[in-house]
Amino acid sequence: PAGPQGPTGAAGTAGPAGANGTNGITGATGATGANGITGATGSTGATGLNGATGATGATGADGITGATGATGANGATGATGSTGATGSTGATGANGSTGATGTTGNTGATGATGTNGVTGATGATGTTGTNGTTGATGATGATGPAGFAGSNIASYTTSGSNPLVLNYPSGSTITYTPLPNLSHTFTVPAASKVFVTAFGSVSKATNLWTTVYAQYAIFLDGVNTNYLERVSIEANQAGQYQEVPWSISNVLAVPAGTHTITIQGAHAGGDGSSPNDAVWICTPAGFVGQATMNVFITQ
């Protein structure tokens, strides 16, 4: 049991703490008493000076813990049985060996092919035959027809003297006359194309104040090819002889053989007062530009 409480010392410097006595056996807990009346709150006392804190005494030795008293009215709790000891974990067994892989089952049979018949086996490739001997050279063929002569382009020019003077035939149709020197005869061994071109100038043979016409055409073997060129010679001015250029060209198809091409001209009339005005159908001497014809032959 704890020792008796000593008398309270006078206030002053705290003495050293005494050594803790041994704890006595804890007595039974007494019944709880009734709560007393709460007293009036006292006035706050003046704040006194704190005394110096005394040195902390040494901690006394812990007393022996007394035995636990019996449980009160709630009935004593039965003692808990002791837990049995946990058994030790058994050792992990070794892994078993892997079993052998089973054999693969047999492939099932392929179903029968439908309506298409079975393709026959490809026959063996035959052996390559030996190269035959080179045949003899054939005989030389017959020589073809002769080609064109070297002069397939021909050019002809009027002399410029004695110009051809034409009058309009009164009451008749247009009459063509070959121009001087504008004619070319040639021979082709096969059907060919002939390009013909001609040009020159024309003027009236009088200085009357009238308008007349001249007309030109290409003739093949004496036949008009119906490709025409017409020019108008206006009224002369102050007695001068007006000169007008003309030109004509065409491509003609000719068969094999000998042919002649000519350029021909005609007086083609005029205004009401001039049908009888004569024309120089190609330029006379001393005038600019003489009539010229060019012929180009090709197959």
C-alpha positions in Angstrom: 0.0 0.0 0.0 1.0 3.6 -0.6 2.5 5.5 2.3 0.6 8.3 4.0 0.6 11.8 2.4 3.1 14.1 4.2 2.0 17.5 5.3 2.0 20.3 2.7 5.0 22.4 3.0 5.0 26.1 3.0 5.1 27.7 -0.5 8.6 28.3 -1.5 11.2 26.7 -3.6 10.1 23.2 -4.6 12.3 20.6 -3.1 13.6 17.7 -4.9 11.0 15.0 -5.7 11.2 12.0 -3.5 11.7 8.6 -4.8 8.5 6.8 -6.0 7.4 4.1 -3.7 6.3 0.8 -4.9 2.8 0.6 -6.2 0.5 -1.2 -4.0 -2.2 -3.6 -5.0 -5.1 -1.7 -6.6 -8.1 -1.9 -4.5 -11.6 -2.6 -5.8 -13.3 0.3 -7.5 -15.9 2.0 -5.3 -19.3 3.0 -6.4 -19.6 6.3 -8.1 -20.9 9.0 -5.8 -23.5 11.6 -6.7 -22.3 14.8 -8.4 -22.1 17.7 -6.0 -23.5 21.1 -6.6 -21.3 23.3 -8.7 -19.9 26.1 -6.7 -19.9 29.7 -7.8 -17.0 30.8 -9.8 -14.5 32.6 -7.8 -13.1 35.9 -8.8 -9.9 35.9 -10.6 -7.0 36.4 -8.3 -4.2 38.7 -9.0 -1.5 37.3 -11.1 1.4 36.4 -8.9 4.9 36.1 -9.9 5.8 32.6 -11.0 8.4 31.1 -8.8 11.4 29.5 -10.2 10.8 26.0 -11.5 12.4 23.6 -9.3 14.7 20.9 -10.6 12.9 17.8 -11.8 13.4 14.9 -9.4 14.7 11.6 -10.5 12.0 9.2 -11.6 11.4 6.6 -9.1 11.4 2.9 -9.9 8.1 1.4 -11.2 6.3 -0.5 -8.6 5.1 -4.0 -9.1 1.8 -4.2 -10.9 -0.8 -5.6 -8.7 -3.1 -8.5 -9.6 -6.1 -7.6 -11.6 -9.2 -7.6 -9.5 -12.2 -9.7 -10.3 -14.7 -8.3 -12.8 -17.7 -6.7 -11.2 -21.4 -7.3 -11.6 -21.4 -7.8 -15.4 -20.3 -11.3 -14.8 -16.9 -12.6 -15.2 -15.7 -13.2 -18.7 -14.7 -16.7 -19.3 -11.1 -17.4 -19.9 -10.1 -17.5 -23.6 -8.7 -20.8 -24.6 -5.2 -20.8 -25.8 -4.5 -20.6 -29.6 -3.0 -23.7 -30.9 0.4 -23.5 -32.5 0.5 -22.9 -36.3 1.9 -25.9 -38.2 4.9 -25.4 -40.3 4.5 -24.9 -44.0 5.2 -28.0 -46.0 7.9 -28.0 -48.6 6.9 -27.3 -52.3 6.8 -30.4 -54.3 9.0 -30.7 -57.4 7.4 -29.9 -60.9 6.4 -33.0 -62.8 8.1 -33.7 -66.1 6.3 -32.5 -69.4 4.5 -35.2 -71.1 5.4 -36.2 -74.7 3.7 -34.4 -77.6 1.0 -36.5 -79.2 1.3 -37.6 -82.9 -0.5 -35.5 -85.6 -3.6 -37.0 -86.9 -3.9 -38.1 -90.5 -5.2 -35.6 -93.1 -8.6 -36.4 -94.3 -9.1 -37.4 -97.9 -9.7 -34.7 -100.6 -13.3 -34.6 -101.9 -13.9 -35.6 -105.5 -13.5 -33.0 -108.3 -16.7 -31.6 -109.9 -17.8 -31.7 -113.5 -14.6 -30.5 -115.1 -12.6 -33.4 -116.4 -9.2 -34.2 -115.3 -6.5 -32.2 -117.2 -4.3 -34.6 -119.1 -0.6 -34.7 -118.5 1.5 -32.3 -120.6 3.4 -34.1 -123.3 7.1 -34.0 -123.4 8.7 -31.1 -125.5 10.0 -32.4 -128.7 13.6 -32.0 -129.6 14.6 -29.0 -131.7 15.2 -29.9 -135.3 18.4 -29.1 -137.0 18.7 -25.8 -139.1 18.1 -26.4 -142.8 20.6 -25.4 -145.3 20.4 -21.9 -146.8 18.6 -21.9 -150.1 20.2 -20.7 -153.3 20.0 -17.0 -154.2 17.1 -16.4 -156.5 17.5 -14.9 -160.0 17.6 -11.1 -160.3 14.2 -9.7 -161.2 13.5 -7.7 -164.3 14.5 -4.1 -164.4 11.6 -1.7 -163.7 10.5 1.1 -165.9 12.8 4.0 -166.4 12.4 6.8 -163.8 11.8 10.4 -164.6 14.4 12.4 -166.6 16.6 14.7 -164.5 14.7 17.8 -165.9 11.4 17.5 -164.1 11.2 21.2 -163.6 10.8 23.3 -166.7 10.6 27.1 -167.0 9.7 29.0 -170.2 9.6 32.7 -170.9 8.1 34.8 -173.7 10.6 36.6 -175.8 9.0 39.9 -175.1 8.8 41.0 -178.7 5.8 41.0 -181.0 3.2 40.7 -178.1 0.1 38.8 -178.8 -2.7 41.3 -179.6 -6.3 39.9 -179.2 -9.6 41.5 -180.0 -13.0 40.4 -178.6 -14.8 38.6 -181.4 -18.0 40.5 -182.0 -21.1 38.4 -181.2 -19.1 35.3 -180.3 -18.0 33.4 -177.1 -14.6 33.7 -175.5 -11.9 32.3 -177.7 -8.5 31.1 -176.2 -5.2 31.5 -177.9 -1.9 29.9 -176.8 0.6 32.4 -175.3 4.0 32.6 -177.1 6.5 30.1 -175.8 4.3 29.0 -172.8 4.1 25.3 -173.8 5.9 22.3 -172.5 5.8 18.6 -173.8 7.0 15.8 -171.4 6.8 12.0 -171.1 6.2 10.1 -167.8 6.6 6.3 -167.4 3.7 6.0 -164.9 0.8 8.0 -163.6 2.0 11.3 -162.2 1.1 14.6 -160.7 2.1 17.8 -162.5 2.2 21.2 -160.8 1.8 24.1 -163.3 2.2 27.7 -162.5 2.4 30.8 -164.8 2.4 34.5 -164.3 2.9 37.7 -166.3 1.1 41.0 -167.1 -1.5 42.3 -169.5 -2.4 45.7 -170.8 -4.8 47.4 -173.3 -3.5 48.0 -176.8 -5.2 51.4 -176.9 -5.3 54.4 -174.6 -9.1 54.6 -174.6 -10.9 55.5 -171.3 -12.6 52.1 -171.0 -12.4 48.9 -169.0 -11.8 45.4 -170.5 -11.0 41.9 -169.2 -8.4 39.3 -170.0 -8.8 35.6 -169.1 -6.3 32.8 -168.7 -6.5 28.9 -168.6 -4.3 25.8 -168.4 -4.7 23.4 -171.2 -3.6 19.7 -171.1 -3.2 18.0 -174.4 -5.3 20.7 -176.0 -8.2 20.4 -173.5 -9.1 23.2 -171.1 -8.7 22.0 -167.5 -11.4 24.6 -166.5 -9.2 26.3 -164.0 -9.4 30.0 -164.9 -8.0 33.4 -163.9 -9.7 36.7 -165.0 -8.2 40.1 -164.5 -9.7 43.6 -165.1 -7.8 46.3 -167.0 -9.2 49.6 -165.9 -9.3 52.8 -168.0 -6.0 54.2 -169.0 -4.9 57.5 -167.4 -3.8 60.5 -169.5 -2.8 58.3 -172.5 -0.7 55.8 -170.5 -1.1 52.1 -171.0 -2.1 50.5 -167.7 -0.4 47.2 -167.0 -2.1 44.5 -164.7 -0.4 41.4 -163.3 -1.9 38.0 -163.7 -1.1 34.5 -162.4 -2.5 31.0 -162.6 -1.6 27.6 -161.1 -3.0 24.1 -160.6 -2.1 20.4 -160.0 -3.0 18.0 -162.8 -3.2 14.2 -162.7 -1.8 12.6 -165.9 -1.5 9.0 -166.9 1.7 7.4 -168.3 2.7 8.7 -171.7 3.5 11.9 -173.5 1.6 15.1 -172.7 1.7 18.8 -173.6 0.7 21.7 -171.3 0.0 25.2 -172.6 -1.1 28.5 -171.1 -3.7 30.2 -173.2 -5.3 33.6 -172.9 -8.4 35.3 -174.3 -10.1 38.8 -174.6 -13.0 38.4 -172.2 -15.0 41.6 -173.1 -15.5 44.7 -171.1 -17.9 47.5 -170.3 -20.5 48.6 -172.8 -18.3 50.9 -174.8 -15.1 48.7 -174.9 -15.8 45.2 -176.3 -13.6 46.1 -179.3 -10.7 47.4 -177.3 -7.8 45.2 -178.1 -5.5 43.8 -175.4 -1.9 42.8 -175.3 -2.4 39.4 -173.7 1.3 39.2 -172.6 3.5 42.1 -172.0 5.1 43.7 -175.0 8.8 44.6 -175.2 9.9 47.4 -172.9 7.2 46.7 -170.3 7.9 45.3 -166.8 7.6 41.5 -166.4 7.3 39.0 -169.2 5.0 35.9 -169.0 6.6 32.8 -167.5 5.6 29.2 -167.0 7.0 26.6 -164.6 6.2 22.9 -164.7 7.0 20.4 -161.8 6.4 16.7 -162.4 6.3 14.1 -159.7 4.7 10.7 -159.1 
